[in-house]
Amino acid sequence: MRKYLSVLLVALALPSSAQQVLTLDSCRAMALRNNKQMDVSRLKQDVAKNVRKSMRTKYLPHISALGTYQYTSEEVSILNNDQKTSLQNLGTGVVGGVKSGISGSLTSGLSQANSLLASLGIPAAAIAKLNTDFMATMNKDMGTAESYLNAEGQKIVDAFRTDTRHVWAGSIMALQPIFMGGSIIAMNKMATIAERMTENTASAQRQSVIYSVDVAYWQVVSLKHKKKLAESFLDVVKKLDSDVQKMIAEGVATRSDGLSVSVKVNEAEMAVQKVNDGLVLSKMLLCQMTGMPMDGNIILADEDAEDLTILTSTPTLTVEQAMENRPELKLLDNAVDMARQSTNLMKAGYMPQVLLMGGYAVSNPNVLNGFEKKWGGFWNVGVLMRVPLWNWGDTYYKVRATKSAAAIARLELAEVQEKVELQVNQVKFKAEEANKRLVMALTSVEKANENLRSVNLAFREGVATPTLVMEAQTAWLQAQSQKIDAQIDVRLTQIDLKKVGGTLDVE
């Protein structure tokens, strides 16, 4: 039995130990970790940071490698068809003229052959040797001389073949921008502005999350205090109902008085149920924001506080502070700067572009050595300039469009600045009114407490009716409820002041 009793006691203790007490700061931290949009904002910041780093590389030389293979159905020919035919039939033409008995045909044929060979770039020494060998062969046998000269011509034709049907090529090239019309500078500034925009967006999102959590937190605190108030009121009217029933039994109160008190008991029970439902829903919302289970048994650090009274102070927020700190205004200011840099980027289309280039190229066949089937390459250095002359007004229209976008951004910024000024004044007025209502509510509570004490004393002395007691209790309940609302309003207006001033996330 002792063993089972110990297990039972542990089981009964588990629910209380599972309760988690949360402060406002812990709720904020959990909500910021749990919020998906905050994760998106952080990823966007990372994207913008990498884009900015990428833009910085545009100032530096870029090196690239290129390789290619190409097959063509025909090869590149240095000799035309007539030259090929003449060379292949070089001996036939010369010897044929001699056989025909044409006067001076040998000398004429050799001269024509020499001219053809010289036009192809054959060295004079090689031509002279060819003539000598041909004449030596001619003196022995004319047929052999013809074949010899035809063969030499064919060798020349074969030597001039490029064999470029299969071409392999590769290169390594470096490009260094020298002047790009200001486009690189504009793109780098735009990348920096975009990074600032993501930071301001994250700050605005952070403030929005904190504001929502604070409102939900104090809503739970308000409902918890109202629940205690409703339960206390229910106990009071139940006690009054019991007293009235005894008075009815003794004949000093009427049945109508009893029914009136019973109705008030039902109303108090309904109020308790209503505030319980609201408290459950408010806690569910807070759990969802903080990433906790919806049915989490949480306790807030301020929900059991005896008094929510805080020191009221005159709002010191100024329009200038709000203009300087609000992330929304910073975002719009970034948009203006972005539009201005977009205009500069478009204007670069009017300007010439100058690049320094250099590299090393190789090919097979080797174009540097008679198209031999080997790899050969060369270094190269140069300057590339591109000057826009005419594009049918394309750049002009783009510049006008970006200028209009910049004007729109400036107008939107001016409009939001006006709204922020109005918002600051409204929130300051709201804060002052909340402070005044709190002072009035505290005074009302003091008077309601005194009134209830006097009526209860008169009721015990038999000089006050149950109806008068219920009226005093209702007035007391209303005063206490107004005090709670006023205290929560003061806290919420202080949060509003920080949010409007752009300092809500500066803790």
Buried (B, 14 or more C-beta within 10 A) or exposed (E): EEEEEEEEEEEEEEEEEEEEEBEBEBBBBBBBEBBEEBEEBEEBBEEBBEBBEEBEEBEEEEEEEEEEEEEEEEBBBBBEEEBBBBBBBBBBBBBBBBEEEEEEBBEEBBEBBBEBBEEBEBEEEEBEEBBEBBEEBBEEEBEEBBBBBBEBBBEBBEEBBBEBEEBBBBBBBBBBBEBBBBBBBBBBBBBBBBBBBBBBBBBBBBBBBBBBBBBBBBBBBBBBBBBBBBBBBBEBBBEBBEBBBEBBEEEEBBEEBBEBBBEBBEBBBEBBEBBBEBBBEBBBBBBBBBEBEEEBEBBBBBBEEEEBEEEBEEBEBEBEBBBEBBBBBBBBBBBBBBBBBBBBBBBBBEBEBBBBBBBBBBBBBBBEEEBBEEEBBEEEEEEEEEEBEEEEEEBBEBBEEBBEBBEEBBEEBEEBBEEBBEBBEEBBEBBBEBBEBBEEBBEBBEEBEEBBEEBBEBBEEEEBBBEEBBBBBBBBBEBBBBBBBBBBBBBBBBBBBBBBBBBBBEE
